[in-house]
Amino acid sequence: MSQLNALISDPASVDAAIENRFCVRAFLPDQVPRTMLEEILRVASRAASGSNAQPWKVYVLQGDARAGLIEKVCAAHDALRDHPELESKFRPDYDYYPRQWVEPYLSRRRQNGWSLYGLLGIAKGENEKMHAQHQRNYRLFDAPVGLMFTVDRVMGQGSLVDYGMFIQNLMVAARARGLHTCPQAAWNNYSSIVMEHIGAGGEEMLVCGMALGYADESAPVNEFRTPRDPVQAFTHWLE
């Protein structure tokens, strides 16, 4: 059967993999077989891309490579806390977030942050606890697999659109196999450390990172869910 007339035998499962995806922030140490990772990446590569450019480059970190990156970036994160003047050393390659937040995005961001910290029992002003929780990003939330995504700098902004489709495919394919993920822009501030560690060339730019593995079902942080606006709020029907 060709792709033109192939039927999805269980569309509810496709929807379930999408709707049950969320950002897991506590993982079990259980290893993920390489064959499963390769299959997830193969499925993800079916993402659409302008002119079939397929701009994604993926670095998979496990074992010592994973541990080494965690050590380096956590040390830099601590150094930046103790010496804020180092901020100029740690800049992302591109603006993932707006330089100035406006509504309704500002309110959504605040709700997201304080809802998460509230669940974790971190009050406003508890800077050390906030620092420690933020550093969980750089420990991959204990996930056994870290993914770093890069793109060639020569590519245009449209390649980031392509990349979004690739990463979404990857997360959904992982979820369909009982795995969870957490895409992470937090790594971008330390792109110089990440890129050197993974051996990426100077012609490449860090897009983001991702933690992947099996969720720790006993961790309270994994009860956190973010809301979504209804379709009517973001859709304009023109007839």
Secondary structure, DSSP 8 states (H G I E B T S, - for coil): --TTT---S-HHHHHHHHHT--B---B------HHHHHHHHHHHTTS--GGG----EEEEE-HHHHHHHHHHHHHHHHHHHH-GGGGGG---SS-SS-SS--TTHHHHHHHHHHHHHHHTT--TT-HHHHHHHHHHHHTGGG-SEEEEEEEETTS-THHHHHHHHHHHHHHHHHHHTT-EEEEESGGGGGHHHHHHHHT--TTEEEEEEEEEE-B-TT-GGGG-------HHHH-----
